[in-house]
């Protein structure tokens, strides 16, 4: 039984929007992964400096802890989880996790980032995130969806993938 869903991907792919909509639909808790970053990570990204693996470890552990703590109530978390190693670390600590990746091309992502106001993540870091992104492998429990589709259609696609059968 899935206890947590992590909506993953690069900045601007719609993680938070989709995660919030999924949580509402499932009656689960929504957790904004950005709030789980240590302050030093936020400052680094706000300065236009990409995070390295060492920077990400405390963040990933915070995400895993939040997923593990959701209990039977369930949680949907927005978290980049860009590399397989990051997803493996979360799974090792949190157990049964389904990952959801909204896919968009660079132009759509850049357009979204340039329109977004008040977020610490600058559009200048998009290319570093795209270079870091490792698509989930066939052995990972993950659903890839059309990130340009309306949010409700994305929610329906994820829910269909959670059904047994």
C-alpha positions as CSV (number, residue, x, y, z in Angstrom):
1,X,0.0,0.0,0.0
2,X,1.4,3.4,-1.0
3,X,1.8,5.6,2.0
4,X,3.5,8.5,0.2
5,X,3.8,9.9,-3.3
6,X,6.6,12.1,-4.3
7,X,6.1,14.4,-7.2
8,X,9.6,14.9,-8.6
9,X,11.3,16.8,-11.3
10,X,13.1,20.0,-12.1
11,X,12.1,23.4,-11.0
12,X,9.0,24.7,-12.9
13,X,7.6,21.3,-13.9
14,X,4.6,21.8,-11.6
15,X,5.6,19.6,-8.6
16,X,3.9,21.7,-6.0
17,X,0.8,22.3,-8.0
18,X,0.3,18.6,-8.8
19,X,1.3,17.4,-5.3
20,X,-1.2,19.8,-3.7
21,X,-4.0,18.7,-6.1
22,X,-3.2,15.0,-5.5
23,X,-3.1,15.5,-1.7
24,X,-6.5,17.2,-1.8
25,X,-8.0,14.5,-4.0
26,X,-6.7,11.6,-1.8
27,X,-7.4,13.4,1.5
28,X,-3.7,13.1,2.3
29,X,-1.3,15.7,3.8
30,X,0.6,17.9,1.3
31,X,4.3,18.6,2.1
32,X,6.2,21.3,0.3
33,X,9.7,19.9,-0.1
34,X,11.2,23.4,-0.4
35,X,10.3,23.9,3.3
36,X,12.5,20.9,4.1
37,X,15.7,22.4,2.7
38,X,18.3,23.6,5.3
39,X,18.6,27.4,5.2
40,X,22.1,27.2,3.6
41,X,20.6,25.3,0.6
42,X,18.0,28.0,0.0
43,X,20.6,30.7,0.3
44,X,22.9,28.9,-2.2
45,X,20.1,28.4,-4.8
46,X,18.9,31.9,-4.3
47,X,22.4,33.1,-5.2
48,X,22.3,31.1,-8.4
49,X,24.6,28.3,-7.2
50,X,23.6,24.7,-7.9
51,X,23.4,22.3,-5.0
52,X,25.9,19.4,-5.0
53,X,25.3,15.9,-3.6
54,X,26.6,16.8,-0.2
55,X,24.2,19.8,0.0
56,X,21.3,17.6,-0.9
57,X,21.8,14.8,1.7
58,X,20.2,16.6,4.7
59,X,17.3,17.7,2.5
60,X,16.8,14.1,1.2
61,X,16.9,12.8,4.8
62,X,14.3,15.4,5.8
63,X,12.1,14.3,2.9
64,X,12.4,10.6,3.8
65,X,11.6,11.4,7.4
66,X,8.5,13.3,6.4
67,X,7.4,10.5,4.2
68,X,8.0,7.9,6.9
69,X,6.2,9.9,9.5
70,X,3.0,10.2,7.4
71,X,1.7,6.9,8.8
72,X,-1.6,5.5,7.5
73,X,-2.8,9.0,6.6
74,X,-0.6,9.3,3.6
75,X,1.3,12.3,2.2
76,X,2.1,13.8,-1.1
77,X,5.5,15.5,-1.2
78,X,6.9,17.9,-3.8
79,X,10.6,17.1,-4.0
80,X,13.0,17.3,-7.0
81,X,14.6,13.8,-6.4
82,X,16.6,14.3,-9.6
83,X,19.0,11.4,-9.3
84,X,18.4,7.7,-8.9
85,X,20.7,7.8,-5.9
86,X,18.5,10.4,-4.3
87,X,15.3,8.4,-4.8
88,X,17.1,5.3,-3.5
89,X,18.1,7.1,-0.4
90,X,14.5,8.3,0.2
91,X,13.1,4.8,-0.4
92,X,15.7,3.2,1.9
93,X,14.6,5.4,4.8
94,X,10.9,5.8,4.0
95,X,9.8,2.5,2.4
96,X,6.9,2.3,-0.1
97,X,7.1,5.4,-2.2
98,X,5.6,6.1,-5.6
99,X,7.4,8.8,-7.7
100,X,5.6,10.9,-10.2
101,X,7.5,12.9,-12.9
102,X,5.7,15.6,-14.9
103,X,7.6,15.9,-18.2
104,X,8.0,19.2,-20.1
105,X,10.5,20.4,-22.6
106,X,13.0,23.1,-21.7
107,X,11.1,25.9,-23.4
108,X,7.9,25.2,-21.3
109,X,10.0,25.0,-18.2
110,X,11.8,28.2,-18.9
111,X,8.6,30.0,-19.6
112,X,7.1,28.9,-16.3
113,X,10.2,29.9,-14.3
114,X,10.4,33.3,-15.9
115,X,6.7,34.0,-15.0
116,X,7.1,32.7,-11.4
117,X,7.4,35.5,-8.9
118,X,8.8,35.3,-5.3
119,X,10.5,32.0,-5.6
120,X,14.1,31.5,-4.5
121,X,15.1,29.3,-7.4
122,X,16.3,31.4,-10.4
123,X,15.7,30.3,-14.0
124,X,19.4,30.4,-14.4
125,X,19.7,27.0,-12.6
126,X,17.3,25.2,-15.0
127,X,20.1,23.8,-17.2
128,X,22.0,22.5,-14.3
129,X,18.9,20.7,-13.1
130,X,18.1,19.3,-16.5
131,X,21.7,18.0,-16.7
132,X,21.3,16.3,-13.3
133,X,17.9,14.8,-13.9
134,X,18.0,11.0,-14.3
135,X,14.7,9.6,-15.5
136,X,13.3,6.8,-13.3
137,X,14.3,3.4,-14.5
138,X,11.9,0.6,-15.3
139,X,12.6,-1.0,-11.9
140,X,11.6,2.1,-10.0
141,X,8.0,2.6,-8.9
142,X,7.4,5.7,-11.0
143,X,4.8,7.3,-13.3
144,X,5.9,9.7,-16.0
145,X,3.1,12.1,-17.1
146,X,2.5,14.9,-19.5
147,X,3.4,18.0,-17.5
148,X,1.6,20.3,-20.0
149,X,-1.7,18.5,-19.5
150,X,-4.3,20.2,-17.2
151,X,-3.6,19.4,-13.6
152,X,-6.9,17.5,-13.2
153,X,-5.8,15.2,-16.1
154,X,-2.4,14.7,-14.4
155,X,-4.2,13.8,-11.2
156,X,-6.4,11.3,-13.0
157,X,-3.3,9.7,-14.6
158,X,-1.6,9.3,-11.3
159,X,-4.7,7.9,-9.6
160,X,-5.1,5.3,-12.4
161,X,-1.5,4.2,-11.9
162,X,-2.1,3.7,-8.2
163,X,-5.0,1.3,-8.8
164,X,-4.2,-2.4,-8.5
165,X,-4.3,-4.4,-11.6
